[in-house]
Amino acid sequence: MYKLILRPIFFLFDPEKIHHFSFFMINLLGKMGFSKLIRSIYVIEDKKLERNLFGLTFKNPVGLGAGFDKNAKLYNELSDFGFGFIEIGTLTPKPQEGNPKKRLFRLKADQAIINRMGFNNLGVLEAVAELKKEHRVIVGGNIGKNKITPNDKATSDYLICFDALFDHVDYFVVNVSSPNTPGLRELQDKEPLTKLLNQLKLENTKIANAKAVKEKPILLKIAPDLTDSQLLDIIEIVAVTKIDGIIATNTTINRQGLKSHQLLLEEAGGLSGKPLAQRSTEVIRFLSEKSNKAFPIIGVGGITSPEEALEKLDAGADLIQLWTGFIYEGPALVKRINKAILKRS
């Protein structure tokens, strides 16, 4: 029904407005008591789907990537569509509007999206208020820095978000790879990234000891545009800082081989969707093989079918995430992927 009826209608309108409309409808359905019905359609419960990573038990390995539920408004309702985990954010210490609109573009011929949202969010404290609800699903907190914060002060922003979210999320993702905040990707360089992650690890230990609880898993989200040399640096950084894993990958600034109209291709921002599938899988395989599978990897980028999901897992991903594929294929994609994983188990 989604691809035949809803998607053609949705795609007639501005993508950001449709995103807000979809949120409104999902929220409304939840308030009207349709949660059990939705779960009965999309959720697959099977022990064979469970994955144990970072000391957490994921009901299935298919998650929703950051950027969809930025402000932690609908993580429970979104889990009704079959996701094993939901990642909120990217969150920053202070609220920010993000980049000027229009900032979200569909590339229908490529099954892709370009976004230059710019970490638009209501601020970490607003998300904390939402996260005080009981969680029906594992929730990850994706954290970043405010646009006005210079890179030499960036660590402070990440620590503010980390401290605020510690009691309310199950794992953290350090986002230094979005192309939509000026200068942010410079934090992926070896020296500043090592310093940032070491500070977060120290804070993690400090808070956990003070509260007499376990430390929270910390993952790093990287860009698909890194060179092999830079990826080898990432492997070394993970070993040195002892963070818990990698999310590969964020959106790309590459525009090669696309079919969409040239005016769309000239839009600034990060490209997600099907054109990213191959590169994302290459990065996953490289990290997995060169590190001798030394750390867990969450694979994300261009998953629009069960086959592409299985490719990510075969390349070395332990979990996967959807975002653009969820927009193009609808919620049935989550169930189809979980069925394909079960079939191979």
Summary of the structure (lengths in Angstrom):
residues: 345
radius of gyration: 18.7
end to end distance: 28.9
largest distance: 56.0
contacts: 1188
relative contact order: 0.14
helix: 46%
strand: 19%
